[in-house]
Amino acid sequence: MKKSILALLLVPILSINFSCQAQSTADDLYTYTNPSRDGTGKVYLGREISHVMGFAGKAWLERAEREREEGIAAALKNLPIASKSVIADIGAGSGYYTFRIAPLVPEGKVYAVDIQEDAVAYIKKRSEELGIENVVPIHGTEKSPNLPEGQVDLVIMVDVYHELAYPQEMLSAIYKCLKPNGKILLLEYKGEDPSINIKPLHKMTEKQAKKELNSNGFELVENGKFLPIQHYMIFQKAK
C-alpha cells in the first residue's frame, strides 16, 4: 500500500438541517484533551475525533488502485439493497461510492450528503454530465444530514464516521431518517491491525464502533470479513 495512504485521510463528513434535524445535546457528551497530531482534541466515549480530510483530497479518493486496495467490487456486491432502495451516502466526497451505487438502485435514489460546498457542487455537476437522475446532492451540517424522516433504507459512511465532529447528534438524526428496518453501514479501516498503513485516528476497532453505536440505539448485525483492510459493519435499530 502506498505511503500516500498514510498521509491522506478520507472523505468529508456531513449533515444538515431540515426535516431530519438532530436535537440539541448537552456539550458534556464530549471531553477535551490536548490534540494529538491528527486529532481535534475532542473525545467521545474514549475516542479522540480526527480531523476531516478536505475536498482537496479528491484525487486520492478517485485513485486507480483504490479498487484493488479496498476491494470495492466486494463492498458493492454485499450491500443490503434492492432496486427501489433509498440510500444516503454520508460524507460522499467526490461521489466515488455514490456513482457506483446509483445504477444498483434504478428505481430508488442515492442522497449524496457532504458538509463541503465544493463536494456538493462537484457531485451535482458530475451527475448532470453522466446523465444520472437518481442522485440527489445534499449540503449537510456537522449535526444532521438533512434527510427526509423515516425514508432511508441504508446510510453508508465510508471511512467517515471517525471524522464526525458531533457523532451523537449525527446518529440521533440518522436514527430518525431511517425506515424501521433501515440500516447503517460503516466502512472503517481496521483499528485492530497495526500493519494497515493508515493513521491511528483514521481507523476504528469493532469494539469502539459497537460501543458508540450501541450508545445511540443501534446494534451490530453483521461485520463482513471479506474486505482486505476495512471493517464492513452493518447496524440496525436495536430491538
Summary of the structure (lengths in Angstrom):
residues: 239
radius of gyration: 16.4
end to end distance: 40.1
largest distance: 48.3
contacts: 812
relative contact order: 0.20
helix: 31%
strand: 27%
